[in-house]
Amino acid sequence: MFLHSNIGYLRRERHIKQSELGNLIGVEQSTIGNWEQGTRTPSVENIVKLAEVFDVSIDDLIKKKFEPVFPKRLKEMRERRSFTQEELGLSLNIDKSTICNWEKGKEEPSIKNLLSIVEELNISADYLIGASDERRGICHHNKI
């Protein structure tokens, strides 16, 4: 069950403070903190409210582990292609520290950089961001 970690992750992902989420659900900020820490579990009624606020199904809120996949997949594919962070950074004309921050989930690349990564590592953008489990995408070029 991933309910507790998902509450915190989804709240942070949506840039909602604990106090704001508490106001939306009708509970105190400390209650949100307790749910996120796993020291308390929300009632069924509050689970329904959380799913509505986060716009996810109740099943997903409870059973699915929400986490960013980009950092993990970037590192996995960089290593699979035998690139160091420095080598990938050089090929993308980006500092090694930026690659490191992407892999730690501290920063996200711009669309331009995402497309460069996809091209350099020969993988699909959908795979890299977690929209697909297929590593290679199909390129469609429209002819005018």
Phi, psi and omega in degrees: 000131184246013186309308186297311180292327180293323179300311179295315181297310182295324177297312181294319180299327181266006177057046178251131176284156177304319181296321179293317178296319177302318178296320180293324183271333182093034178226169179285156176303320181297328178294317177300315178301317178296320177297316181294325180279346180084011179278341175222157178240134180295152175292166177302317179302317180286330175297318177300314180297317179299315179300321179293316180297316183276353180058049176229162176286157177298318177304312180295319180302323183271317192260332185269135178272109178276123176198152179290131179264340183306309182303315181295315182289324177299311180297316179302312183286327175298313180292323179298328178270007177061037173263140165277168176300320181295317180295317178295318178300317179297318181292334179261357184061045182228145180294145178305323182296330177292316177300316179301315180295324176297316183290336177270356180077016180277336180218162174238146180286156172291167177301318179302313180291323177301315179295324177294318178298313181302315180294314182295320182268356178056053179225167179276147176296323179301319179294313185299323182265359175093010179278347180208157173260004176274121184290324182252133178262171176259126179270130177245122177248122180276129176266136181261000000 
